[in-house]
Every structure is written in C-alpha cells, then in structure tokens.
Amino acid sequence: MRHAVIGAGSWGTALASHLVRAGHPVRIWARETEVAAEIERSHRNSIFLPGAELPPGLGATDRLEEALSGVQVVIVAVPSEHCRGLYRRLVTMLAEGASVVSATKGLEIETRKRMSEVVAEELPGRPFAVLSGPSFAIEVAREQPTAVVAASLVPGLAETLQQAFSTRTFRVYASDDVVGVELGGALKNVIAIAAGIIDGLGYGHNTVAALITRGLAEMSRLGAALGGRPDTLSGLAGLGDLVLTCTGGLSRNRAVGQALARGETVAEATSGRTVAEGVRTTRAAFDLAKSRHVEMPIAFQMREVLYGGKPPRVAVDELMLRSLKRE
Amino acid sequence: MRHAVIGAGSWGTALASHLVRAGHPVRIWARETEVAAEIERSHRNSIFLPGAELPPGLGATDRLEEALSGVQVVIVAVPSEHCRGLYRRLVTMLAEGASVVSATKGLEIETRKRMSEVVAEELPGRPFAVLSGPSFAIEVAREQPTAVVAASLVPGLAETLQQAFSTRTFRVYASDDVVGVELGGALKNVIAIAAGIIDGLGYGHNTVAALITRGLAEMSRLGAALGGRPDTLSGLAGLGDLVLTCTGGLSRNRAVGQALARGETVAEATSGRTVAEGVRTTRAAFDLAKSRHVEMPIAFQMREVLYGGKPPRVAVDELMLRSLKRE
C-alpha cells in the first residue's frame, strides 16, 4: 500500500521513516521547500529531527498533490491549528477509499473539537483512524522498541493499520475508542506543562510523581464525560504518553513549563519553531471541563498561568499543597 | 504524641526527620550501634541517607525497648524479611493502644503475605495502618513536596495519621484500602527491575513508558483479585510510586535490573547493604498470580530472570515484542 505522511515535523518524519522500514512506499510532504529537498537529497531533516538518519527510500515533496497521488493511507502529522485548513485542501485530492490517519495530538482551540470531529466535518464519510501513544520521534527513528495504539470506528481499519504499521520494534495495538485515544494524546500535554513548572521550581521526583497521578485522574474524568473509556486513558495513549512526556527527556511542553518557572513570559516561553500543543489544548480542555462540570484542577491552574498571568509557583503550590482529603 | 520509627534505613530516617519537623517527639531505632550514635551526635546517617541533615531533635537508640518507651505511634520501616521477627519482639514492648504503621514495601516471601497480615498474626487486635506512596527518602528529608497515602481499616486511624503526619510539603491522603495500598508499594518494585533492564539494554523512554503502562495493568489485575480497589492502584500508592521508581533517579530495584542487563549474576546484582525488595517480591507476586490465575507477564518474566537464569534481553524482548492484540 502506498502511504503519504503530511507534515515533516519530528513526528511526521519519524513515522514516515518507520513506514519505509516497514516495507511501504512512502512520500512525505513538507511545507518548507528546503526541508523536502534535504530529505530527498541528504536523507536528513536537520531542522525538525536532527540526529536521525532517514531511510533513502523515503520520498519527499513540498507539493501536496504530488504527495497524495495514488495513496491509500494518508497520515496527517501537522499541528492542530493547521488541521482544518489542511483537511479542506485534501477534499479534492484524496483518492476514493483512501483512509485518513490522524497523528496530531491536540484539540482545535476555537471549537474545542477533536481531530476526528474536524475530519468528519471536512471529509465526511472518509475512513478515519487515530494513531497515538508514548513515542518520542527520535527514538522511533532509531528503532527503539515502541508501542502505540491505532483506534478507529470503521470495522477492520484499526486491525489493517496494526498489520501494516507493526514491525519487530514498533508495536501497534488496535482499539475502537477514538475519543479516548484522542483525548489521551491531547490532554497529557497540559499536565506536561505543569511538570515542567515543577522541574523549573527545583522540586523533585516525588512532586512530579504526585502530579502525574493526579493528572491521569483528571484526564480520565474528562475522558469519561466525553465518552472515552477509562481503560483507554489508563493505557498507552493516556498513561503511557503522560509518563513519557512528563519524565522522559525534555518534551516541548515540559520545556515551556520550565521556561515559565524561570520567569519567562508566555510569549517568550512559546516562541520558536516547534509548536507546544499543550498551550492551546489547555484552553480547550478548560472550556470542555467547564461545560461538562468536570473537576480538572491542573488544567484550571495551567489556564490561569498561561492566560491569566498567575505566577507558576503560586499555581503549583495551590495544586500540591491544597487542603487534605481522602484519596 | 510520642512516635518511634523502627529502622534507620533511608526511608525510616527520612520519615523520622519529617515527624520531628512536624512537631512530634520522635526516637528512631537503628540496628547498628554506630548508625544510632551518628544520628544522635552528628545529626547524620551517612550510611543509609547520605547528604541529608537530620533535625537535632531526632533521638536515636539501638535498644528497641528504649525506642518504644511511652510511644503511641510506632512506624516500622524495616525490610519485609525482618518484619515478622521484629513484630514478635514488639508483643511485650508496645504500650496498650499504641498503633503500628507499616512503611515496609514488600511481601513475606515464604507465606506471600502482606505486612498487615503478618501484623494481624503477630500482634492480633493491634490498631494498624500502612503508609505508602511516591516518596524518595532524600527528597522527603529535603522537604520537597511529597504526597502519600495512609490506609487503615480502624475507623478514624487513617484520618488521625493524616492530621499528625501532614505538613505544608508532606501531604497525607486517607484511605481504607489497606490491601490496595500494600500491593501498590510492593508490586511496583517488580516492574522497576524490568525498567532497569530496559535502561541497561540501551532501550529508550518509549520502551519504559510502555512497560509502566503494562505494569500498572498487571498490578491492578492482581490487586483486584486480592480485594484491592482499582482506584487505589491508579492512585499515589500504585501508579504514583510505580512512575517514581521506574523513572525518577536510580532506585535500588532499577539498579538491580541495570546490573543484570550488564551481565552481572543475580548474586552480584543484589549484593550490597541496601535491600532490593523487588527481588523477593517477584517470587511472592508470581506465586500469588499463579494461585489466583491472574495474568502477570512482567512478573512472570522477571521471575524467569531472577530465579530461572533467563537472559534479561530475552525476557524483555518477549515482553515488548510479543504478538499483537487489542489493547
């Protein structure tokens, strides 16, 4: 099966490389001409995935129609804020029957919608799946053992992707809980910002472990309110990705939290070429939680920090040192 | 209330220091005369908690009866293998009505019993609670924000301990799920050995995150089979402690896994003065899982490595790269 990966950020590049190694013909679309050219010519993406050697078989282009020509599976790995516009462009370009696989981990801020909802609106009737889980791009590019989830409501699609995407070191588990998988990948970025603040304030591992525990509880509460299954939030796409993002290496969202704790403004902390999805997701999560009357103390405090000017130390101390109750 | 802490390992020393700072008169019992003397004279425990300054108010002794004299709350922080013998000695020494708080994170290997069961046998009718959660000793000694759980079946006891033990930076949550809290603290050490093997083999954060996710699932399965609540295993004493032990700094159990992955024998990897509870707990967990027909693939593989001579790489590869199924 011919695959296209749309978006040559770190995750798109790693996924495309993996799919080539899994034996598929793959073309990746990069918005930036120079990124596409470097992937084609030097088998590198030094801007978005430095340090990784890409397989020579990976084709790249900056022309969307060329990337999509003759493709049966389209994996979309662009930031959530660009998704609706991109999916609109795909309407006339996708082959009949081609499936869309979302690898975006975020919510649409204005509408608070998940990517599956955006696709349903822009590409109605199109077979859809979401791919998510604990997967630092550089480790996937280096073929470290990784396990993720593919979820779809289309009968058999998750299993088809499981077979097509899995290799010895990249394990794909199949699920039908699209809502749970999407929320896990999006909401963990909110908690990761708080983890970064804890790091930046000089607090220790005990504090981060308590935050992760509380974070999973509030992610699960919102997940359940929106129709996701608790098992999914406690699985790879929820807990697994939460742990990875809050403890393993320096994720983009955690770096934002650290910068805020050091005294940088939100504008300073979020500048740069790589998008911190958690900043936007915090606002959408807050709105969703409020409208569903779900208690999400961490998301509420992060919203105060990011959009209300609350000092990060005050927010974290209110979270960690609040009045005692039963667990 | 006068407190005694029995056991001057890292955790006992940190807990005792904390209780002094929380305003209680506290005496700690050390098996080693030189450890007791150093705590009394220099306010240090350079063998078991190097790098921490202990509060001058902390009294220490190597005579058990002296430590227990006039005490209302006895916190026991000795390795599981010494617990039954210690509790037997306490029979004639404890004041009437004095409570026992277990801070041991392990199971009795010969009987597969939890510490609450050991106490019920050796000190029948004695008010009992367990204290557990994500708490590196050195961070507690340095007053980093930490959250733990106190669980008891005695009405009001968990709440009494919550009030007595909590400070601004040390938060105690109350629970009545003794089984869940005890199993969380014990079983996470088994998963931590596997996490150490993954580190030692050079695998990355993605692999550890997947392991933690699967680890919590199997801990919860055994917990449920033995009467613990899923919420407890997903809480501070389960998930929180699991994440801490598998990702934060180098815990003793993770270090054993790393050493095994480097090719050390089990005897070499477990030598030294500090006890790796996970090695013994692995055997007890395996036996419990087998007798209750609970699937615990990580505990099963760790038993093969620790007691069956299986190479660590083979065990981890069988875990991480096994046949695909639905999550």
Chai-1 contact restraints between the chains, C-beta under 6 A:
chainA,res_idxA,chainB,res_idxB,connection_type,confidence,min_distance_angstrom,max_distance_angstrom,comment,restraint_id
A,P134,B,N206,contact,1.0,0.0,6.0,A-B,restraint_1
A,P134,B,A209,contact,1.0,0.0,6.0,A-B,restraint_2
A,S135,B,N206,contact,1.0,0.0,6.0,A-B,restraint_3
A,F136,B,H205,contact,1.0,0.0,6.0,A-B,restraint_4
A,F136,B,N206,contact,1.0,0.0,6.0,A-B,restraint_5
A,E139,B,G204,contact,1.0,0.0,6.0,A-B,restraint_6
A,E139,B,N206,contact,1.0,0.0,6.0,A-B,restraint_7
A,Q144,B,Y203,contact,1.0,0.0,6.0,A-B,restraint_8
A,Q144,B,G204,contact,1.0,0.0,6.0,A-B,restraint_9
A,Q144,B,N206,contact,1.0,0.0,6.0,A-B,restraint_10
A,Q144,B,T207,contact,1.0,0.0,6.0,A-B,restraint_11
A,P145,B,Y203,contact,1.0,0.0,6.0,A-B,restraint_12
A,P145,B,T207,contact,1.0,0.0,6.0,A-B,restraint_13
A,P145,B,M320,contact,1.0,0.0,6.0,A-B,restraint_14
A,T146,B,N206,contact,1.0,0.0,6.0,A-B,restraint_15
A,A147,B,A210,contact,1.0,0.0,6.0,A-B,restraint_16
A,V149,B,E327,contact,1.0,0.0,6.0,A-B,restraint_17
A,Q162,B,L324,contact,1.0,0.0,6.0,A-B,restraint_18
A,S166,B,L324,contact,1.0,0.0,6.0,A-B,restraint_19
A,R168,B,L321,contact,1.0,0.0,6.0,A-B,restraint_20
A,Y173,B,E327,contact,1.0,0.0,6.0,A-B,restraint_21
A,A174,B,R326,contact,1.0,0.0,6.0,A-B,restraint_22
A,S175,B,E327,contact,1.0,0.0,6.0,A-B,restraint_23
A,Y203,B,Q144,contact,1.0,0.0,6.0,A-B,restraint_24
A,Y203,B,P145,contact,1.0,0.0,6.0,A-B,restraint_25
A,G204,B,E139,contact,1.0,0.0,6.0,A-B,restraint_26
A,G204,B,Q144,contact,1.0,0.0,6.0,A-B,restraint_27
A,H205,B,F136,contact,1.0,0.0,6.0,A-B,restraint_28
A,H205,B,L244,contact,1.0,0.0,6.0,A-B,restraint_29
A,H205,B,G248,contact,1.0,0.0,6.0,A-B,restraint_30
A,H205,B,G249,contact,1.0,0.0,6.0,A-B,restraint_31
A,N206,B,P134,contact,1.0,0.0,6.0,A-B,restraint_32
A,N206,B,S135,contact,1.0,0.0,6.0,A-B,restraint_33
A,N206,B,F136,contact,1.0,0.0,6.0,A-B,restraint_34
A,N206,B,E139,contact,1.0,0.0,6.0,A-B,restraint_35
A,N206,B,Q144,contact,1.0,0.0,6.0,A-B,restraint_36
A,N206,B,T146,contact,1.0,0.0,6.0,A-B,restraint_37
A,T207,B,P145,contact,1.0,0.0,6.0,A-B,restraint_38
A,A209,B,P134,contact,1.0,0.0,6.0,A-B,restraint_39
A,A209,B,G240,contact,1.0,0.0,6.0,A-B,restraint_40
A,A209,B,V243,contact,1.0,0.0,6.0,A-B,restraint_41
A,A209,B,L244,contact,1.0,0.0,6.0,A-B,restraint_42
A,A210,B,A147,contact,1.0,0.0,6.0,A-B,restraint_43
A,A210,B,G240,contact,1.0,0.0,6.0,A-B,restraint_44
A,I212,B,V243,contact,1.0,0.0,6.0,A-B,restraint_45
A,T213,B,L236,contact,1.0,0.0,6.0,A-B,restraint_46
A,T213,B,L239,contact,1.0,0.0,6.0,A-B,restraint_47
A,T213,B,G240,contact,1.0,0.0,6.0,A-B,restraint_48
A,G235,B,E327,contact,1.0,0.0,6.0,A-B,restraint_49
A,L236,B,T213,contact,1.0,0.0,6.0,A-B,restraint_50
A,L239,B,T213,contact,1.0,0.0,6.0,A-B,restraint_51
A,G240,B,A209,contact,1.0,0.0,6.0,A-B,restraint_52
A,G240,B,A210,contact,1.0,0.0,6.0,A-B,restraint_53
A,G240,B,T213,contact,1.0,0.0,6.0,A-B,restraint_54
A,V243,B,A209,contact,1.0,0.0,6.0,A-B,restraint_55
A,V243,B,I212,contact,1.0,0.0,6.0,A-B,restraint_56
A,V243,B,V243,contact,1.0,0.0,6.0,A-B,restraint_57
A,L244,B,H205,contact,1.0,0.0,6.0,A-B,restraint_58
A,L244,B,A209,contact,1.0,0.0,6.0,A-B,restraint_59
A,T247,B,T247,contact,1.0,0.0,6.0,A-B,restraint_60
A,G248,B,H205,contact,1.0,0.0,6.0,A-B,restraint_61
A,G249,B,H205,contact,1.0,0.0,6.0,A-B,restraint_62
A,M320,B,P145,contact,1.0,0.0,6.0,A-B,restraint_63
A,L321,B,R168,contact,1.0,0.0,6.0,A-B,restraint_64
A,L324,B,Q162,contact,1.0,0.0,6.0,A-B,restraint_65
A,L324,B,S166,contact,1.0,0.0,6.0,A-B,restraint_66
A,R326,B,A174,contact,1.0,0.0,6.0,A-B,restraint_67
A,E327,B,V149,contact,1.0,0.0,6.0,A-B,restraint_68
A,E327,B,Y173,contact,1.0,0.0,6.0,A-B,restraint_69
A,E327,B,S175,contact,1.0,0.0,6.0,A-B,restraint_70
A,E327,B,G235,contact,1.0,0.0,6.0,A-B,restraint_71
